[in-house]
C-alpha cells in the first residue's frame, strides 16, 4: 500500500513521499534514531558524533524558544542593537547553520521542507527577500528575513533529526525557562517585570510582563498551557514538572491580562480535544441546551435592554471600563486602517521586514495583525500566500485530528487577528510551533498520530471530520 497524503498535503517532492509504507517507516526510523553500529570515520567512530549532534540540535531549539522574544529592558519598545539582539542573532545564526546542514545532508528533511503546506513558508520568505531593496532599512530587513528562514530550517531539521518528542520537549524546556524567569523578574525586578499601561483618563493598568511585553508573555504562557495539557493527556508525560510549569504558565497568562491569548488558549484546547464532546450520545443534550438558551434570550429581551446589558458586561473585560475599547479592538482598528493606507503606495513590494517601528511610530509600532504584517513587509502577494497557507491547514483540520497541531493552528490564527505572531522581526517559538503544526502528517514518529490519521485515508473519507459527531 502506498502512502496517500497528497490530497490534503501535496508535496513538491513526490518521489520521496509516495513510497511503500514499510520503506517509508524504515526511512523515518533511520532519520530519527541514531545508528548503534560503530562505523569508522577517519580515526573516530561515527557513533561519537551522533549524541553531540542531538545535544546541539536540542540546545538550539531550547535556546531559540527561550531567548528569541525575551527582553529585559525597562522600555520594552526601545529599538537598538544591544547585547540581547546580538545574543539572539548569534543563536539564530547557529540554528540556521544547523538547519542548513540538515537540509543539505538529509533527504527526509528536504522532503519535509518542500512539502506543502510547509513550502508556503519558503514562498513567503522569498517575497520577503524581494522586498529588501525597497525597504527604508535594507540591512535590518535582510537580517530579519534571514532570521526567519534560519528558524524554519532549524525546526525542520530538528523534527527530522531529533524526532517529534525530543523537539517538543526542547521547546517545552525553553518555555519553562521563560515562564520561571518571568515570575522571577515580576517579583525581584518589578521595574522590568511589570508593565504600567496607560489608559484614557490618565490612569494606568499594571500587567505582568516578565521577560517580554505583556502581550508576548500572554502568547508564551498560553502556548505553554496548551503544550502542558497535551503533553500530560495526549503524550502521557505524567510528571510533576509539567504540572508545576502548567500552573505557573496559567498564572502568568492571567497576570498578563492578554485577553486575546486567554480566549485563544481556551478555543485551542476546545478544538484540540473536540473528539471528546462531539459525540452522538450528546446530541440530544446539545439540542435541549440550545433550545433553553434561545428561550431565555427571548424572555430576557422582553424584560430588559439586552444591548445595555451586553455593553455593561463588556466593560468588565475592558481595561478602561469602556466598552468602546473592545469594539475597536483596543484601538487596533485605527492601526489596521493606517497599515492598509500605507500599503496602497507599495502594494507589490511592501515596505520590508523589521520596518514597522519606523512606519508605525505613532501607531503602537506594529500592524497588530499577522496577515497585515506579512503583506506590509513583503507585499500583497505574500499576504495572499499566507492566507492560502492558513486555509490549506484549516482544510486539513476538517479531515484529520491531531491535538497538538490543531491547538497550535487555532491559537496562532486567533492570536494572529490582533498580533503579528509568526514572521515577527526575529522569529521564535510561535514560528517553530507553526512549522510543527504544518508538518505533522509527514512525521510518522509522532506517538500521537493514530494509524487511521497517518496516511491511508482515501479522498472523501469523513470518519473524523471536524464537525461530524463520532459514535
C-alpha positions as CSV (number, residue, x, y, z in Angstrom):
1,X,0.0,0.0,0.0
2,X,1.3,3.5,-0.8
3,X,1.2,6.5,1.5
4,X,-1.7,8.8,0.5
5,X,-1.4,12.2,1.9
6,X,-1.2,14.2,-1.3
7,X,-4.9,15.0,-1.4
8,X,-4.5,17.1,1.8
9,X,-0.8,17.8,1.8
10,X,0.5,17.7,-1.8
11,X,4.3,17.5,-2.0
12,X,6.8,19.1,-4.4
13,X,9.0,16.0,-3.7
14,X,6.5,13.3,-4.7
15,X,9.2,10.6,-5.3
16,X,10.1,10.7,-1.7
17,X,6.7,11.0,-0.2
18,X,4.9,8.4,-2.3
19,X,6.8,5.3,-1.3
20,X,5.7,2.0,0.1
21,X,4.7,2.1,3.7
22,X,7.4,-0.3,5.0
23,X,10.1,1.5,3.1
24,X,8.8,4.9,4.5
25,X,8.9,3.6,8.0
26,X,12.4,2.4,7.6
27,X,13.5,5.8,6.3
28,X,11.8,7.5,9.2
29,X,13.4,5.1,11.7
30,X,16.8,5.8,10.2
31,X,16.2,9.6,10.2
32,X,15.1,9.8,13.8
33,X,17.1,7.2,15.6
34,X,20.9,7.0,16.0
35,X,22.6,4.2,14.3
36,X,24.1,1.9,17.1
37,X,26.6,0.4,14.8
38,X,30.1,1.7,15.2
39,X,31.4,2.9,11.8
40,X,34.8,4.3,11.4
41,X,35.2,7.8,10.0
42,X,38.9,8.6,10.0
43,X,40.2,7.8,13.4
44,X,36.9,8.2,15.4
45,X,33.7,6.1,15.4
46,X,30.6,7.7,13.9
47,X,28.6,6.9,16.9
48,X,30.6,9.5,18.9
49,X,29.2,12.3,16.6
50,X,25.5,11.4,17.0
51,X,25.0,12.3,20.6
52,X,26.8,15.6,20.1
53,X,24.5,16.4,17.1
54,X,21.5,15.6,19.2
55,X,22.7,17.8,22.0
56,X,23.4,20.7,19.7
57,X,20.0,20.5,18.0
58,X,18.2,20.2,21.3
59,X,20.1,23.2,22.8
60,X,19.4,25.3,19.7
61,X,15.7,24.6,19.8
62,X,15.6,25.2,23.6
63,X,17.6,28.4,23.3
64,X,15.6,29.9,20.4
65,X,12.3,29.0,22.3
66,X,13.6,30.8,25.4
67,X,15.6,33.7,24.1
68,X,14.3,35.0,20.8
69,X,11.4,37.1,22.2
70,X,12.9,37.7,25.7
71,X,13.6,41.4,26.6
72,X,14.9,42.5,30.0
73,X,15.0,46.2,29.1
74,X,12.8,48.6,31.2
75,X,11.4,50.1,28.0
76,X,10.2,47.1,26.0
77,X,9.6,49.2,22.9
78,X,13.1,50.6,22.8
79,X,14.8,50.0,19.4
80,X,18.5,49.4,19.1
81,X,21.3,46.9,18.6
82,X,22.0,45.9,22.2
83,X,23.5,42.8,23.8
84,X,20.2,41.0,23.7
85,X,19.8,41.4,20.0
86,X,23.4,40.3,19.4
87,X,22.9,37.2,21.5
88,X,19.7,36.4,19.7
89,X,21.3,36.9,16.2
90,X,24.2,34.7,17.2
91,X,21.9,31.9,18.4
92,X,19.7,32.2,15.3
93,X,22.8,32.1,13.1
94,X,24.0,28.9,14.7
95,X,20.5,27.4,14.4
96,X,20.5,28.4,10.7
97,X,23.8,26.6,10.1
98,X,22.5,23.5,11.9
99,X,19.3,23.6,9.8
100,X,21.1,24.2,6.5
101,X,23.4,21.3,7.2
102,X,20.4,19.1,7.8
103,X,18.7,20.2,4.7
104,X,21.8,19.6,2.6
105,X,22.6,16.2,4.0
106,X,19.2,14.6,5.0
107,X,16.8,13.7,2.2
108,X,13.8,13.4,4.6
109,X,14.5,17.0,5.8
110,X,14.5,18.3,2.3
111,X,11.3,16.4,1.5
112,X,9.7,17.8,4.6
113,X,10.7,21.4,3.8
114,X,9.4,21.1,0.2
115,X,6.1,19.5,1.1
116,X,3.0,21.7,1.2
117,X,1.9,23.4,3.3
118,X,5.4,23.8,4.8
119,X,6.7,25.1,1.4
120,X,4.3,28.1,1.8
121,X,6.8,29.4,4.4
122,X,9.6,29.3,1.8
123,X,7.4,31.1,-0.8
124,X,6.5,33.8,1.7
125,X,10.2,34.1,2.7
126,X,11.0,34.6,-1.0
127,X,8.7,37.6,-1.2
128,X,10.5,38.9,1.9
129,X,13.8,38.8,0.1
130,X,12.3,40.6,-2.9
131,X,11.1,43.4,-0.6
132,X,14.6,44.0,0.8
133,X,15.8,46.5,-1.9
134,X,12.6,48.6,-1.4
135,X,13.0,48.9,2.4
136,X,13.9,52.1,4.1
137,X,16.4,50.0,6.1
138,X,17.6,47.2,3.8
139,X,20.1,45.9,6.3
140,X,17.5,45.4,9.0
141,X,15.1,43.8,6.5
142,X,17.7,41.4,5.3
143,X,18.8,40.4,8.8
144,X,15.1,39.8,9.8
145,X,14.4,37.8,6.7
146,X,17.5,35.6,7.2
147,X,16.4,35.0,10.8
148,X,13.0,33.8,9.7
149,X,14.5,31.4,7.2
150,X,17.1,30.2,9.8
151,X,14.4,29.3,12.3
152,X,12.4,27.5,9.7
153,X,15.4,25.4,8.6
154,X,16.3,24.8,12.3
155,X,12.8,23.5,13.1
156,X,12.5,21.3,10.0
157,X,15.9,19.7,10.6
158,X,15.2,19.2,14.3
159,X,11.9,17.5,13.6
160,X,13.7,15.1,11.1
161,X,16.9,14.6,13.1
162,X,15.7,14.6,16.7
163,X,12.2,13.4,16.1
164,X,8.9,14.9,17.3
165,X,9.2,14.1,21.1
166,X,12.7,15.4,21.6
167,X,11.9,18.6,19.6
168,X,8.7,19.2,21.6
169,X,10.5,18.6,24.9
170,X,13.2,21.0,23.9
171,X,10.6,23.7,23.1
172,X,8.9,22.9,26.5
173,X,12.2,23.3,28.3
174,X,12.7,26.8,26.7
175,X,9.2,27.8,27.5
176,X,9.6,26.6,31.1
177,X,12.7,28.8,31.5
178,X,10.9,31.7,30.0
179,X,7.9,31.3,32.4
180,X,10.1,30.8,35.5
181,X,12.3,33.8,34.5
182,X,9.2,35.9,34.0
183,X,8.0,35.2,37.5
184,X,11.4,35.9,38.9
185,X,11.6,39.4,37.2
186,X,8.0,40.1,38.2
187,X,8.8,39.8,41.9
188,X,12.5,40.7,42.0
189,X,12.7,43.5,39.4
190,X,9.1,45.0,39.0
191,X,10.5,47.9,37.0
192,X,11.2,45.3,34.3
193,X,8.6,42.6,35.1
194,X,5.6,44.8,35.4
195,X,4.1,46.9,32.6
196,X,2.3,50.1,33.6
197,X,0.0,50.5,30.6
198,X,-1.7,54.0,30.3
199,X,-5.4,54.1,29.7
200,X,-7.8,57.0,29.0
201,X,-8.3,59.3,32.0
202,X,-4.6,59.5,32.9
203,X,-4.7,56.2,34.8
204,X,-2.6,53.1,34.5
205,X,-3.3,49.3,34.3
206,X,-0.5,47.2,35.8
207,X,0.1,43.9,33.9
208,X,2.7,41.2,34.3
209,X,5.3,41.4,31.6
210,X,8.2,39.4,33.0
211,X,10.8,38.8,30.3
212,X,8.8,40.4,27.5
213,X,6.0,42.7,26.7
214,X,2.7,41.7,28.4
215,X,1.2,40.6,25.2
216,X,4.2,38.5,24.3
217,X,4.1,36.9,27.8
218,X,0.4,36.2,27.2
219,X,1.3,34.4,23.9
220,X,4.1,32.4,25.5
221,X,2.2,31.5,28.7
222,X,-0.9,30.4,26.7
223,X,1.2,28.3,24.4
224,X,2.9,26.7,27.4
225,X,-0.5,25.9,29.0
226,X,-1.6,24.3,25.7
227,X,1.6,22.3,25.5
228,X,1.5,21.2,29.1
229,X,-2.1,19.9,28.8
230,X,-1.4,18.0,25.6
231,X,1.9,16.5,26.9
232,X,0.1,15.4,30.0
233,X,-3.1,13.9,28.5
234,X,-2.2,13.1,24.9
235,X,1.5,12.2,25.1
236,X,1.2,10.6,28.6
237,X,4.1,12.6,30.0
238,X,2.7,12.5,33.6
239,X,5.4,14.4,35.6
240,X,5.1,16.9,38.4
241,X,7.4,19.3,36.4
242,X,4.8,19.6,33.7
243,X,2.0,20.2,36.2
244,X,4.0,22.9,38.0
245,X,5.1,24.7,34.8
246,X,1.5,24.5,33.6
247,X,0.2,26.2,36.8
248,X,2.9,28.9,36.6
249,X,2.1,29.5,32.9
250,X,-1.6,29.8,33.7
251,X,-0.9,32.3,36.4
252,X,1.3,34.3,34.0
253,X,-1.4,34.2,31.4
254,X,-3.9,35.7,33.8
255,X,-1.3,38.2,35.2
256,X,-0.5,39.4,31.7
257,X,-4.2,40.2,31.1
258,X,-3.9,39.4,27.4
259,X,-7.5,38.8,26.6
260,X,-6.7,37.6,23.1
261,X,-4.3,35.0,24.4
262,X,-6.8,33.9,27.1
263,X,-9.5,33.4,24.5
264,X,-7.2,31.7,22.0
265,X,-5.9,29.3,24.7
266,X,-9.4,28.2,25.6
267,X,-10.5,27.8,22.0
268,X,-7.3,26.0,21.1
269,X,-7.9,23.3,23.7
270,X,-11.6,23.0,22.8
271,X,-10.7,22.3,19.2
272,X,-7.8,20.1,20.0
273,X,-10.0,17.8,22.1
274,X,-13.2,18.1,20.1
275,X,-13.4,14.3,19.8
276,X,-14.3,14.1,23.5
277,X,-17.5,16.1,23.3
278,X,-18.6,15.8,19.6
279,X,-20.4,12.5,20.1
280,X,-23.8,11.2,19.1
281,X,-24.9,10.4,22.6
282,X,-24.6,14.1,23.5
283,X,-26.7,15.3,20.5
284,X,-30.0,15.4,22.4
285,X,-28.4,17.3,25.3
286,X,-26.9,19.9,23.0
287,X,-30.2,20.4,21.2
288,X,-32.1,20.8,24.6
289,X,-29.4,23.3,25.8
290,X,-29.7,25.3,22.6
291,X,-33.5,25.5,22.9
292,X,-33.3,26.6,26.5
293,X,-30.7,29.2,25.7
294,X,-32.9,30.6,22.8
295,X,-36.0,30.7,25.0
296,X,-34.0,32.5,27.8
297,X,-32.8,35.1,25.3
298,X,-36.4,35.7,24.0
299,X,-37.8,36.1,27.5
300,X,-35.0,38.4,28.6
301,X,-35.4,40.6,25.5
302,X,-38.9,41.4,26.7
303,X,-37.9,42.3,30.2
304,X,-34.5,44.2,29.9
305,X,-32.5,46.1,27.4
306,X,-30.1,43.5,26.1
307,X,-27.9,46.0,24.4
308,X,-27.3,47.9,27.6
309,X,-26.7,44.6,29.5
310,X,-24.1,43.4,26.9
311,X,-22.3,46.8,27.0
312,X,-22.1,46.7,30.8
313,X,-20.6,43.1,30.7
314,X,-18.1,44.2,28.0
315,X,-17.0,47.0,30.3
316,X,-15.9,44.3,32.8
317,X,-13.5,42.9,30.2
318,X,-12.0,46.2,29.2
319,X,-9.1,47.9,30.9
320,X,-10.6,51.4,30.9
321,X,-14.2,50.4,31.9
322,X,-15.3,51.5,28.4
323,X,-16.9,49.0,26.1
324,X,-15.7,51.0,23.1
325,X,-12.2,49.7,23.9
326,X,-13.3,46.2,22.9
327,X,-15.4,47.2,19.9
328,X,-12.3,48.9,18.4
329,X,-10.0,46.0,19.4
330,X,-8.2,48.3,21.9
331,X,-7.5,50.8,19.1
332,X,-6.2,48.3,16.7
333,X,-8.9,49.2,14.1
334,X,-7.1,52.5,13.7
335,X,-3.8,50.8,13.3
336,X,-5.2,48.4,10.7
337,X,-6.6,51.3,8.7
338,X,-3.2,53.0,8.7
339,X,-1.5,49.8,7.5
340,X,-3.9,49.5,4.6
341,X,-3.5,53.1,3.7
342,X,0.3,52.8,3.6
343,X,0.2,49.5,1.7
344,X,-1.7,51.2,-1.1
345,X,1.5,53.1,-2.0
346,X,3.7,50.0,-2.3
347,X,1.3,47.1,-2.7
348,X,3.6,44.7,-4.7
349,X,6.8,45.0,-2.8
350,X,5.7,46.1,0.6
351,X,8.0,48.1,2.9
352,X,10.4,45.4,4.0
353,X,10.7,43.3,7.2
354,X,11.5,45.0,10.5
355,X,10.3,48.4,9.3
356,X,7.0,48.6,11.2
357,X,8.6,50.5,14.1
358,X,9.6,53.2,11.6
359,X,6.3,53.5,9.7
360,X,4.1,53.0,12.8
361,X,5.9,55.2,15.2
362,X,2.7,57.0,16.1
363,X,0.6,53.8,15.8
364,X,1.8,51.4,18.5
365,X,4.9,50.4,16.4
366,X,3.3,47.3,14.9
367,X,0.5,46.3,12.5
368,X,-1.1,44.1,15.2
369,X,-2.3,41.6,12.6
370,X,-0.5,38.6,11.3
371,X,-1.7,38.8,7.7
372,X,-1.3,42.6,7.5
373,X,2.2,42.3,8.9
374,X,3.2,39.9,6.2
375,X,1.5,41.9,3.5
376,X,3.1,45.2,4.8
377,X,6.5,43.6,5.0
378,X,6.5,41.8,1.6
379,X,3.6,42.9,-0.5
380,X,0.1,41.7,-1.1
381,X,1.2,38.5,-2.9
382,X,3.0,37.4,0.3
383,X,-0.2,38.2,2.1
384,X,-2.2,36.1,-0.3
385,X,0.3,33.2,0.1
386,X,-0.2,33.5,3.9
387,X,-3.9,33.3,3.5
388,X,-3.7,30.2,1.3
389,X,-1.3,28.6,3.8
390,X,-3.8,29.1,6.6
391,X,-6.8,28.0,4.5
392,X,-4.9,24.8,3.5
393,X,-4.1,24.0,7.1
394,X,-7.7,24.7,8.2
395,X,-9.0,22.4,5.4
396,X,-6.9,19.5,6.7
397,X,-8.2,20.2,10.2
398,X,-11.6,19.1,9.0
399,X,-10.3,15.7,7.7
400,X,-7.7,14.8,10.3
401,X,-7.2,15.1,14.0
402,X,-4.0,15.9,16.0
403,X,-4.5,17.6,19.4
404,X,-1.2,19.5,19.4
405,X,-1.1,20.6,15.8
406,X,-4.8,21.6,15.8
407,X,-4.5,23.5,19.0
408,X,-1.4,25.4,17.7
409,X,-3.2,26.3,14.5
410,X,-6.3,27.6,16.3
411,X,-4.2,29.5,18.8
412,X,-2.0,31.2,16.2
413,X,-4.8,32.1,13.9
414,X,-6.9,33.7,16.7
415,X,-3.9,35.4,18.2
416,X,-2.9,36.5,14.7
417,X,-6.0,38.6,14.3
418,X,-4.6,41.0,16.8
419,X,-0.8,40.3,17.0
420,X,2.0,39.6,14.5
421,X,2.8,36.1,16.0
422,X,4.7,34.4,13.1
423,X,7.1,36.2,10.8
424,X,7.9,38.7,13.5
425,X,11.1,40.7,13.5
426,X,13.1,37.9,14.9
427,X,11.2,34.6,14.5
428,X,10.8,32.5,17.7
429,X,8.7,29.9,19.4
430,X,5.4,30.7,17.6
431,X,7.0,30.2,14.2
432,X,8.7,27.0,15.3
433,X,5.4,25.6,16.6
434,X,3.7,26.7,13.4
435,X,6.2,24.6,11.4
436,X,5.3,21.6,13.6
437,X,1.6,22.2,13.0
438,X,2.1,22.3,9.2
439,X,4.4,19.3,9.1
440,X,2.8,16.7,11.4
441,X,1.2,14.4,8.7
442,X,4.8,13.6,7.5
443,X,6.1,12.9,11.0
444,X,5.3,9.2,11.4
445,X,7.5,9.0,14.6
446,X,4.9,11.2,16.4
447,X,3.2,8.9,19.0
448,X,0.0,10.9,19.0
449,X,-0.6,10.2,15.3
450,X,-3.0,7.2,15.1
451,X,-2.8,4.7,12.3
452,X,-6.1,5.9,10.9
453,X,-4.9,9.5,10.7
454,X,-1.5,8.9,9.3
455,X,-1.6,8.4,5.5
456,X,-4.0,5.8,4.2
457,X,-7.1,8.0,4.2
458,X,-8.9,7.9,0.9
459,X,-10.4,11.1,-0.6
460,X,-14.0,11.6,0.7
461,X,-13.4,9.6,3.9
462,X,-15.0,11.6,6.6
463,X,-14.7,9.3,9.6
464,X,-13.0,12.0,11.7
465,X,-14.3,15.2,10.1
466,X,-14.2,18.2,12.4
467,X,-18.0,18.7,12.7
468,X,-19.1,15.1,12.3
469,X,-20.4,13.6,15.6
470,X,-18.4,10.4,16.4
471,X,-20.1,7.3,17.7
